[in-house]
Amino acid sequence: MARLAAQLYTLRDYTATPEGFDDALRACHAIGYEGVQLSAVGCMNGEKPAVDAARAREMLDAQGLECCATHRPWTRLTQNLQEEIEFHLTLRCDYVAIGGIGGDYGEEPESYRRFLRDARPVIDGLKAAGISFGFHNHAHEFIRNPETGRPNYDILIEEGGSDLMLEIDTYWVQHGGVDPAGLLRRCAGRVPVIHVKDKEVVAKDGPVMAPVGEGNLDWDAILAAGEESGVEWYVVEQDVCRRDPFDCLNSSYEFLAGRLG
Protein backbone atom coordinates (compact mmCIF):
# COMPACT_ATOMS: atom_id res chain seq x y z
CA MET A 1 0.00 0.00 0.00
CA ALA A 2 1.24 3.49 -0.83
CA ARG A 3 2.47 5.64 2.03
CA LEU A 4 2.36 9.33 2.90
CA ALA A 5 5.31 11.66 3.36
CA ALA A 6 5.75 15.38 3.89
CA GLN A 7 7.98 17.38 1.57
CA LEU A 8 10.02 19.55 3.93
CA TYR A 9 10.24 22.28 1.32
CA THR A 10 6.79 23.13 2.67
CA LEU A 11 8.41 23.84 6.07
CA ARG A 12 11.60 25.47 4.78
CA ASP A 13 11.10 28.54 6.98
CA TYR A 14 11.29 26.31 10.06
CA THR A 15 14.36 24.15 9.35
CA ALA A 16 17.22 26.66 9.39
CA THR A 17 18.46 25.37 12.76
CA PRO A 18 18.82 21.84 14.18
CA GLU A 19 16.19 22.66 16.78
CA GLY A 20 13.73 23.85 14.16
CA PHE A 21 14.42 20.82 12.00
CA ASP A 22 13.80 18.51 14.92
CA ASP A 23 10.55 20.30 15.77
CA ALA A 24 9.41 19.99 12.14
CA LEU A 25 10.09 16.24 12.18
CA ARG A 26 8.18 15.87 15.43
CA ALA A 27 5.24 17.73 13.93
CA CYS A 28 5.22 15.52 10.81
CA HIS A 29 5.27 12.40 12.97
CA ALA A 30 2.48 13.76 15.18
CA ILE A 31 0.29 14.37 12.12
CA GLY A 32 0.81 10.76 11.05
CA TYR A 33 3.29 10.93 8.19
CA GLU A 34 5.56 7.91 7.81
CA GLY A 35 8.26 9.71 5.88
CA VAL A 36 9.68 13.01 4.70
CA GLN A 37 11.46 14.28 1.63
CA LEU A 38 14.54 16.29 2.53
CA SER A 39 14.57 19.45 0.46
CA ALA A 40 15.57 23.01 1.39
CA VAL A 41 16.50 21.95 4.93
CA GLY A 42 18.65 24.94 5.83
CA CYS A 43 20.60 23.33 8.66
CA MET A 44 21.78 20.59 6.28
CA ASN A 45 23.16 22.96 3.66
CA GLY A 46 26.69 24.29 3.18
CA GLU A 47 30.17 22.83 3.36
CA LYS A 48 29.94 22.34 7.13
CA PRO A 49 26.25 21.78 7.84
CA ALA A 50 24.95 21.97 11.38
CA VAL A 51 23.19 18.65 10.70
CA ASP A 52 25.00 16.09 8.56
CA ALA A 53 23.49 12.96 7.07
CA ALA A 54 24.35 10.80 10.08
CA ARG A 55 22.76 13.22 12.52
CA ALA A 56 19.73 13.62 10.28
CA ARG A 57 19.32 9.85 10.25
CA GLU A 58 19.36 9.80 14.06
CA MET A 59 16.73 12.54 14.20
CA LEU A 60 14.53 10.72 11.68
CA ASP A 61 14.88 7.43 13.54
CA ALA A 62 13.88 9.11 16.79
CA GLN A 63 10.56 10.07 15.20
CA GLY A 64 10.07 6.80 13.33
CA LEU A 65 10.31 8.59 9.98
CA GLU A 66 11.90 7.44 6.74
CA CYS A 67 13.66 9.66 4.26
CA CYS A 68 11.72 8.58 1.19
CA ALA A 69 13.45 11.00 -1.19
CA THR A 70 15.66 14.07 -1.49
CA HIS A 71 16.11 16.96 -3.85
CA ARG A 72 19.80 17.60 -4.48
CA PRO A 73 21.65 20.13 -6.63
CA TRP A 74 22.41 18.88 -10.12
CA THR A 75 26.02 20.08 -9.83
CA ARG A 76 26.51 17.96 -6.72
CA LEU A 77 25.30 14.87 -8.55
CA THR A 78 27.48 15.49 -11.60
CA GLN A 79 30.63 16.64 -9.79
CA ASN A 80 30.47 14.86 -6.41
CA LEU A 81 28.57 11.69 -7.20
CA GLN A 82 30.36 9.39 -4.76
CA GLU A 83 29.80 11.82 -1.90
CA GLU A 84 26.13 12.00 -2.83
CA ILE A 85 25.90 8.22 -2.87
CA GLU A 86 27.42 8.05 0.60
CA PHE A 87 25.05 10.81 1.76
CA HIS A 88 22.03 8.81 0.66
CA LEU A 89 23.30 5.48 1.94
CA THR A 90 23.82 7.09 5.35
CA LEU A 91 20.25 8.37 5.26
CA ARG A 92 19.06 4.95 4.04
CA CYS A 93 17.34 6.84 1.24
CA ASP A 94 17.05 5.13 -2.14
CA TYR A 95 15.63 7.99 -4.22
CA VAL A 96 17.14 11.33 -5.24
CA ALA A 97 15.56 13.82 -7.59
CA ILE A 98 16.35 17.22 -9.03
CA GLY A 99 13.82 20.02 -8.94
CA GLY A 100 13.84 20.48 -12.71
CA ILE A 101 16.19 21.13 -15.58
CA GLY A 102 18.54 23.97 -14.73
CA GLY A 103 22.10 25.11 -15.15
CA ASP A 104 22.89 26.17 -18.70
CA TYR A 105 20.24 23.91 -20.23
CA GLY A 106 17.69 25.73 -22.31
CA GLU A 107 14.13 24.94 -23.29
CA GLU A 108 14.87 23.56 -26.75
CA PRO A 109 14.39 19.83 -27.39
CA GLU A 110 18.15 19.40 -27.87
CA SER A 111 18.73 20.86 -24.40
CA TYR A 112 16.63 18.09 -22.90
CA ARG A 113 18.48 15.50 -24.95
CA ARG A 114 21.80 16.93 -23.75
CA PHE A 115 20.52 16.72 -20.19
CA LEU A 116 19.65 13.06 -20.70
CA ARG A 117 23.15 12.37 -22.03
CA ASP A 118 24.70 14.15 -19.05
CA ALA A 119 22.39 12.28 -16.69
CA ARG A 120 23.35 8.81 -17.89
CA PRO A 121 26.52 8.39 -15.76
CA VAL A 122 24.67 9.84 -12.77
CA ILE A 123 21.77 7.42 -13.22
CA ASP A 124 24.12 4.47 -13.72
CA GLY A 125 26.29 5.35 -10.72
CA LEU A 126 23.30 5.77 -8.44
CA LYS A 127 21.67 2.59 -9.70
CA ALA A 128 24.80 0.58 -8.92
CA ALA A 129 24.42 1.76 -5.32
CA GLY A 130 20.72 0.89 -5.20
CA ILE A 131 19.51 4.47 -5.58
CA SER A 132 17.00 5.73 -8.16
CA PHE A 133 17.18 9.11 -9.89
CA GLY A 134 14.10 11.20 -10.60
CA PHE A 135 13.10 14.37 -12.43
CA HIS A 136 10.58 16.72 -10.81
CA ASN A 137 8.44 18.73 -13.20
CA HIS A 138 6.93 22.18 -13.11
CA ALA A 139 4.63 23.50 -15.86
CA HIS A 140 7.16 24.73 -18.43
CA GLU A 141 8.09 21.19 -19.47
CA PHE A 142 4.64 20.97 -21.05
CA ILE A 143 5.03 23.97 -23.36
CA ARG A 144 4.48 22.69 -26.89
CA ASN A 145 7.43 23.12 -29.19
CA PRO A 146 6.33 25.26 -32.18
CA GLU A 147 8.16 23.01 -34.64
CA THR A 148 7.12 19.59 -33.38
CA GLY A 149 3.88 20.46 -31.61
CA ARG A 150 5.00 18.32 -28.69
CA PRO A 151 6.20 19.23 -25.17
CA ASN A 152 9.71 18.56 -23.95
CA TYR A 153 8.31 16.28 -21.25
CA ASP A 154 7.68 13.76 -24.02
CA ILE A 155 11.45 13.55 -24.50
CA LEU A 156 11.93 12.63 -20.85
CA ILE A 157 9.27 9.93 -21.10
CA GLU A 158 10.22 8.49 -24.47
CA GLU A 159 14.00 8.92 -24.53
CA GLY A 160 14.95 8.93 -20.84
CA GLY A 161 14.89 5.18 -20.47
CA SER A 162 13.22 3.08 -17.80
CA ASP A 163 15.83 4.05 -15.17
CA LEU A 164 14.82 7.72 -15.27
CA MET A 165 12.12 8.07 -12.64
CA LEU A 166 9.54 10.83 -13.01
CA GLU A 167 8.63 12.66 -9.79
CA ILE A 168 5.31 13.90 -11.11
CA ASP A 169 3.90 16.99 -9.36
CA THR A 170 0.12 16.95 -9.66
CA TYR A 171 -0.38 20.71 -9.29
CA TRP A 172 2.17 21.65 -11.92
CA VAL A 173 0.93 18.99 -14.34
CA GLN A 174 -2.61 20.37 -14.03
CA HIS A 175 -1.25 23.93 -14.29
CA GLY A 176 0.47 22.91 -17.53
CA GLY A 177 -2.85 21.78 -19.00
CA VAL A 178 -2.23 18.04 -18.70
CA ASP A 179 -4.37 15.44 -16.92
CA PRO A 180 -2.39 14.12 -13.90
CA ALA A 181 -4.15 10.74 -13.90
CA GLY A 182 -3.47 10.20 -17.57
CA LEU A 183 0.18 11.17 -17.17
CA LEU A 184 0.62 8.78 -14.25
CA ARG A 185 -0.70 5.91 -16.33
CA ARG A 186 1.55 6.89 -19.21
CA CYS A 187 4.56 6.78 -16.87
CA ALA A 188 3.58 3.58 -15.07
CA GLY A 189 6.50 1.83 -13.41
CA ARG A 190 8.55 5.04 -13.24
CA VAL A 191 6.60 6.93 -10.57
CA PRO A 192 7.48 5.44 -7.17
CA VAL A 193 7.48 8.92 -5.62
CA ILE A 194 5.14 11.74 -6.66
CA HIS A 195 4.26 15.17 -5.25
CA VAL A 196 0.65 15.94 -4.40
CA LYS A 197 -0.88 19.35 -3.89
CA ASP A 198 -4.18 20.80 -4.95
CA LYS A 199 -5.24 23.75 -7.09
CA GLU A 200 -7.92 26.03 -5.70
CA VAL A 201 -9.58 29.01 -7.35
CA VAL A 202 -9.86 31.93 -4.94
CA ALA A 203 -11.84 35.10 -5.52
CA LYS A 204 -9.63 37.92 -6.82
CA ASP A 205 -6.46 35.81 -6.51
CA GLY A 206 -7.36 33.21 -9.15
CA PRO A 207 -5.76 29.73 -9.00
CA VAL A 208 -3.59 29.10 -5.93
CA MET A 209 -1.90 26.11 -4.33
CA ALA A 210 -4.01 24.40 -1.69
CA PRO A 211 -3.94 21.42 0.65
CA VAL A 212 -4.97 18.19 -1.00
CA GLY A 213 -8.74 17.92 -1.06
CA GLU A 214 -9.39 21.65 -0.81
CA GLY A 215 -9.10 22.41 -4.51
CA ASN A 216 -10.40 21.19 -7.83
CA LEU A 217 -8.10 18.31 -8.79
CA ASP A 218 -9.83 14.96 -9.34
CA TRP A 219 -8.28 12.97 -6.51
CA ASP A 220 -10.39 9.85 -7.05
CA ALA A 221 -8.93 9.61 -10.56
CA ILE A 222 -5.39 10.56 -9.48
CA LEU A 223 -5.23 8.05 -6.63
CA ALA A 224 -6.69 5.27 -8.77
CA ALA A 225 -4.08 6.01 -11.44
CA GLY A 226 -1.36 6.12 -8.80
CA GLU A 227 -2.29 2.67 -7.56
CA GLU A 228 -2.30 1.29 -11.08
CA SER A 229 1.02 2.95 -11.93
CA GLY A 230 3.05 1.81 -8.93
CA VAL A 231 3.19 4.90 -6.72
CA GLU A 232 4.84 3.97 -3.42
CA TRP A 233 4.98 7.40 -1.76
CA TYR A 234 2.57 10.30 -2.03
CA VAL A 235 4.65 13.27 -0.91
CA VAL A 236 2.57 16.23 0.21
CA GLU A 237 4.09 19.51 -0.86
CA GLN A 238 2.75 23.05 -0.82
CA ASP A 239 5.18 25.67 -2.09
CA VAL A 240 2.99 28.53 -0.90
CA CYS A 241 0.57 28.21 2.01
CA ARG A 242 -2.22 30.72 2.57
CA ARG A 243 -2.39 29.67 6.23
CA ASP A 244 -0.13 27.88 8.72
CA PRO A 245 1.86 25.26 6.75
CA PHE A 246 1.62 22.70 9.54
CA ASP A 247 -2.16 23.01 9.37
CA CYS A 248 -1.99 22.60 5.59
CA LEU A 249 0.08 19.42 5.96
CA ASN A 250 -2.41 18.12 8.50
CA SER A 251 -5.38 18.84 6.23
CA SER A 252 -3.72 17.07 3.29
CA TYR A 253 -2.84 14.09 5.46
CA GLU A 254 -6.36 13.65 6.79
CA PHE A 255 -7.83 13.79 3.30
CA LEU A 256 -5.36 11.34 1.79
CA ALA A 257 -5.25 8.92 4.73
CA GLY A 258 -9.00 8.61 4.55
CA ARG A 259 -8.81 7.54 0.92
CA LEU A 260 -5.71 5.36 0.98
CA GLY A 261 -7.04 3.34 3.90
Sequence and secondary structure as in RCSB ss.txt:
>XXXX:A:sequence
MARLAAQLYTLRDYTATPEGFDDALRACHAIGYEGVQLSAVGCMNGEKPAVDAARAREMLDAQGLECCATHRPWT
RLTQNLQEEIEFHLTLRCDYVAIGGIGGDYGEEPESYRRFLRDARPVIDGLKAAGISFGFHNHAHEFIRNPETGR
PNYDILIEEGGSDLMLEIDTYWVQHGGVDPAGLLRRCAGRVPVIHVKDKEVVAKDGPVMAPVGEGNLDWDAILAA
GEESGVEWYVVEQDVCRRDPFDCLNSSYEFLAGRLG
>XXXX:A:secstr
  EEEEEGGGGGGG SSHHHHHHHHHHHHHHT SEEEE S GGG SSS SS HHHHHHHHHHTT EEEEEE  HH
HHHHSHHHHHHHHHHHT  EEEESSS TT  SSHHHHHHHHHHHHHHHHHHHHTT EEEEE  SGGG B TTTSS
BTHHHHHHHS TTEEEE BHHHHHHTT  HHHHHHHTTTS SEEEE EEEEETTTEEEEE TTSSSS HHHHHHH
HHHHT  EEEE  SS SS HHHHHHHHHHHHHHHH 
